[in-house]
Amino acid sequence: MRIGLLTEGGYPYVSGDARLWCDRLVHGLAQHEFDVYALSRSEHQEDEGWIPLPPNVRRVRTAPLWMAEDDEVALGRRARRRFTEYFGELAAVLCGVPEGASGAAVRSLSEGVPASEADRFANALYGLAELARDEGGLAGALRSEAAVRILERACRAPGAHRAAREARVPDLLAVAAHLERALRPLSLDWYEDDGLGAVDLCHAASGGTAVLPGLLARHFTGVPLMVTEYGVRLRTHYLTTPDAPPAVRSLLAAFQGRLAAEAYGRAEVVTAGNTHTRRWQERCGADREKLRTVYPGMDARPFAEVGESPDCVDPDALVWVGRVEPAKDLVSLLHAFAEVRKRQPKTRLRIVGAPAGPEGAAYLGHCRTLAAQLFPDEAAGPHAAGDNPVSFEEIGGPDLPVAAYAYASGAVTVLSSVVEGFPVGLAEAMLCGRATVSTDVGAVVEVIGGTGLVVPPRNPRALAEACVALLRDPERRARLGAAARARALELFTVEQNIEAFHGIYLEIVSRAPVRRVVLDGAGEPLPFSVPAEAHVAVRWTTASPRLAARGGPGWAAGRPVRATTPVPAPEGAR
């Protein structure tokens, strides 16, 4: 099988989202071939290079999202008219303008039938894609002043929602720039028969822009699409742009929501990394019958020794492990630790992690200052030594060469986040057999499954009380840690993750329509190039409704249909 793996800001780059699970997936399915189509987010990410790739990665094609390349395409009068029509309809859908009110309505899928909002978005999106294919790109058109004016007309059209009508010039420029960046995959040359048209399945490793190449490959060549998300982009948009102007927030949220609904509608299968993400996918329009929950897989081997030896280096230490950024709310953790020290004076706090970008570095400096203010007689040093109750450390040093050593250094692992998707650090602590205290955010409750203590976010007093309760009860800590390790080994290993995706791959390809016959060097058909049922010399028909209602064979409920021509039984068979 040949898989087209679609990523944005992740694999195969050294740094980025979803890098680890993509790498483990590709290594774990060594019997299949992978073509990687990656969208990079920054020049720094490209300069860092790629991680070592296994032999089953046949091809890697990349395109930058951080740099606007000039395609030098000058649209003629007819092409400009098509661009105005399609981009105008796209903008009208985002602004909530009724069909026809903007004066740029695109013909619906069925003549004479009013197009739904989803159909209007899809028609506009694929219309732009076909125009980009015909003209050789749309980068210049999407960055032009004409695109901003089209967006402005949609915001001022009758029926536009209030936030769009109140958009000012800076808001229009910001939205137009975001749309241009998000729609850059329309201008790529990835969708020919020697590109994504040659794969058996497109697997988008995230939502958002990474889905667009898969949607276009499906539109142009019929390649089936699968979408995997460990966090929904629409939710991320709401959480990361709280201070943006209302018009910008509204229009970009509309774009993310429409794109997500289109991806969920066209995909054969949509997988979620947890139930929390799955609920968001359903709210964005995903069909429940297409949804599967596949937990991220982690390599349990580095944590096995710690889990089998539950004794910790310091039974009075609390450990926090992760990326240092404001969403982790280390400020509340430090205030909670001050309460813990009043009840358990010997307790220490080890904060292990590197800052995430400039914002994270500034936040780390703020946390160091706060620790010094909370413990004025005990300066917070870089290492857990002497009388310093708080230490700020990073994984990779002589004391903590790997994450497992960090979890092993304390009795309780703490998670204090106010925003969290799938808490990887929490699952790692569970693999180490550590009792945990966590805030009730994201998929935390689903991950721990009753094997740890959960408190409300932004509540230092509740966090402190839970930590003190476990520090004073070693038997309870051991009991919870053993249960946590058993749960993590059952649900969150690389093996279960790879097995789940492998089964979904086979399921999708087995029911995909025959698009071509692929031959090897000897002229023999390659495995998985044609679904198995295509070799059965019979006609296939849909079962009658009465037969399907009785549970008889038919396409309904995913069952195979009955052949109209009986297949002779082997001699001697009953």
Summary of the structure (lengths in Angstrom):
residues: 574
radius of gyration: 27.0
end to end distance: 36.4
largest distance: 91.2
contacts: 1914
relative contact order: 0.08
helix: 47%
strand: 13%
